[in-house]
Amino acid sequence: MLERMVPSSIVDKTELVLITGANGFVGSKVVEVLLAQGFTRLRCLVRSARNLSALRGLADSFAADVQILQGNLLDREKCRRAVKDVSLILHLAAGTGKSFAGCFMDSVVATRNLLDAALEETNLKRFVTVSSLAVHSNVHIRRGDLLDETCDIESDHMGRFDPYCFGKIKQDELVMAYGKEHRLPFAIVRPGVVYGPGKKQLTGRVGIDTFGIFLHLGGSNQLPMIFVDNCAEAIVLAGIVEGVDGEVFIAVDDDLPTSRKFLHMYKKNVRHFHSIYFPYRVFYFMCWLWEKYSKWSEGQLPPVFNRRFCAAYWQGQRYSNRKLKERTGWSPRVPFEEATQRYFGFINT
Amino acid sequence: MGVCDHEELMARQLAERFGVQDSFADLGAFLATCRPDVVHITTPPQSHYAVAKQCLQAHCHLYVEKPFTINSQEAEQLIGIAETAGCKITVGHETQFQPVARDMRQLIHAGYLGGAPVHMESIYCYDFSDESYAKALLGDSNHWARRLPGGLLQNIISHGIGKIVEYLQDENVTVLAHGFTSRFLETIEEPDIVDELRVIISDSHRTTAYFTFSSQISPALHQFRVYGPKNSLIADHVHQTLTRVPRKTFKSYLNQFIPPFSDAKQNFAGGCRNISRFLRNDFHSEYGIHFLINSFYRSVSENIPLPVTYRDILMTSRIMDDIFNQVQTSRLAANKRVG
């Protein structure tokens, strides 16, 4: 891992690195990448003391000092303990529930507490927060256009009705505000759809099974996917590479499949199921109807299907990882064929 | 209108999302600036008493989310303060105002049971795979629900107990409670959460009730059954159906042939009624809350009786106190035996 030439690193491998959400799908992979890269002092913050065997196993297999600290970022004292003497913070913990309040609290309030604690640390060289490609809005760009770091951020939160997206947008705003007001060195990574061993669910960007039958919605859209190993490496590089303070990076792999291709591969390699293809414009119209009904019925059906959400997920854009590559030296080490083999292999076990 | 949360960021995001002009992190500032007529208290239960008291002293009517308070002593004091201040106060027992509960109430008041209830059964199940609450509780060893005197039970069971209390004949009740930790929670190393509860309640008029709270029953039921001397009723809060169980019997095998079709007819009619309500925009998932809030506001503005009586609030509180005392006592005794 990370064997290629890396631009100068601002963090020495003996310096202490904090990873929040260390026991999560991407977090545990970030820990693995750091250890494989030769970092010898890690502090892993986990919310729950359950299911730590994999993390402990990782720690045992490398000659490194890996502390596992259990705590909730809503506890300011825990945040202070977590960041003490730390040089690099890789912040992956996030709110992923279905409520706006819950996502906001676990993403934004938690990040605020961590940032406040980080400001007191004189050793800190960079604060990396992991956001999401989902924060971008494509309402003002056409189908097939490029979506990159310069594109708009979603501004109509209730119109989009996506609590996770709301939490991530506000988290990014907060980190940028701390960067500006307190000169906190930061970087933001916005991965696309992270997939790989550890996650079985088929991404909603391919389609949905809400109504009892799988509706294939992506068609020929490019899927903004990134294999979990590649994503973890991107996050680590965003943390250690010199000269990227204040930067935002979208992280997607190179050889992006179309939704149709990925669905076909999934059916062939995992299990066959029936699906109905819905052209984008048809589903957009249905979302418009749903939105109208939701408003007319005063929320009897909440606007979970709406035009902004439909556009964000299924309008179909091109995605670029050029900035991430040019500025950090990253490139996706695991190619698509191998990534999908490992992914489908995991689902089938 | 204004919103207040001691965590300023939470207050601000709520105000932003709903277009509310004023957000506050200090309750005193909120009350002094907004001077609300009604305050909705949706904070964790441990803070209900203090927050409610301050609001009542500012002469605000109060809608307090369940559980009302953490014990009956606080409940009594709050109601006393409300009455002294000339303010009204209610609790968010919204399941008692869902369509099926209102239909049941109407029938019972019309005499369908044929007399006072003989026995009631309230089942309230809890799903640990529910992302909204359960996973948050299990994933956080410091979650506020764990720190309630009655733990997880205290945050939930007022829904089920409140339904029973409404139809008890008097306040002289006997409570027998048995609570324990399910095998599921023991296997995931959460032995301190009591997630199974069985309660027997009886009043001095010999109306009895069973209350069951379970995280292990599948499917997760929310049902309330009222058995009368003549007829009975079954309210299913999940499916929003009300089933009448009449005394009518048939001769011989006809008693096994005809009633299933009658039940099917009722279920079909119930489904049609639900669809009809949905088509009339009268079937919101939070219908109970809407109705309860509107009823409370009308009670305040038109000076009509409260939707949830103080008698019911206090009885629910006292029964819950009794339950938690018994559960705690038996767990301490069990720990001593093991120790």
Contacts between the chains, C-beta under 8 A, distances in Angstrom:
chain1	res1	chain2	res2	distance
A	47	B	139	5.6
A	47	B	140	6.5
A	48	B	138	7.5
A	48	B	139	5.1
A	48	B	140	7.6
A	48	B	141	7.3
A	49	B	141	7.2
A	49	B	189	8.0
A	50	B	188	6.3
A	50	B	189	6.7
A	70	B	141	7.5
A	72	B	140	5.6
A	72	B	141	8.0
A	72	B	142	5.9
A	75	B	142	6.7
A	97	B	131	5.4
A	97	B	132	6.6
A	97	B	135	7.7
A	97	B	136	7.0
A	98	B	131	5.7
A	98	B	132	6.2
A	99	B	132	6.3
A	100	B	13	7.4
A	100	B	17	6.3
A	101	B	10	6.9
A	101	B	13	7.6
A	101	B	14	7.3
A	102	B	132	7.5
A	102	B	136	6.9
A	104	B	9	7.5
A	104	B	10	6.9
A	104	B	13	5.0
A	105	B	7	7.8
A	105	B	10	6.4
A	108	B	9	6.0
A	108	B	13	7.3
A	109	B	7	6.1
A	109	B	9	5.3
A	109	B	10	6.7
A	112	B	9	6.3
A	157	B	16	7.8
A	157	B	17	6.4
A	158	B	17	6.0
A	170	B	13	6.8
A	296	B	281	7.7
A	297	B	281	4.7
A	298	B	281	6.8
A	298	B	284	7.5
A	299	B	284	6.7
A	300	B	278	7.0
A	300	B	281	5.6
A	300	B	283	6.4
A	300	B	284	5.0
A	300	B	285	7.8
